[in-house]
């Protein structure tokens, strides 16, 4: 009986306390969404994977070995992407992860490549415990489910807890270079997509790509939902 009434309570609740769009802060018609349609079309796509000179490769030594480099949207420090990533990472708004996961799946499906699975960049266990989840897993699981391919959230482990932006670029790259370990052997011969939420220096993805490629049995592409200039 109570479960039958739940949708009615939910409707009443959202009538009095509507969920707000993370862009314009207007009430959302569909509570499972995180943006209104007007704000969604304002998101600035990079289309990097369609360019012959993809700028994501410039910051990564592993880029000649990578098949494709995706980043969905440009990140601006005070823009909608900033609000969305903040809500996903620090306010438990998992609908943002689902939104990005669906967009990522659409970009992967539209590309000419076939993917055998998605690998999430891990958080350090301490940080994951504190947050309760890894935001990259929500994006990756949604995309993998949409494409009917496996999501590997334990392929890598993070052995060093590196505080974000606490060091200079060079120092950070050096720390990150030894911050990850391969934990799970992936099926050989596959093409996998290594996924993180934001691309800034490229150091995190580069460190992860390097150890995955060192195994020498797989091919790899990378993706992030945001790209910071
Ligand atoms: Zn809006």
Boltz pocket constraint, residues with backbone or C-beta under 6 A from the ligand:
constraints:
  - pocket:
      binder: B
      contacts: [[A, 21], [A, 22], [A, 23], [A, 24], [A, 25], [A, 26], [A, 35], [A, 36], [A, 37], [A, 38], [A, 39], [A, 40]]
      max_distance: 6.0
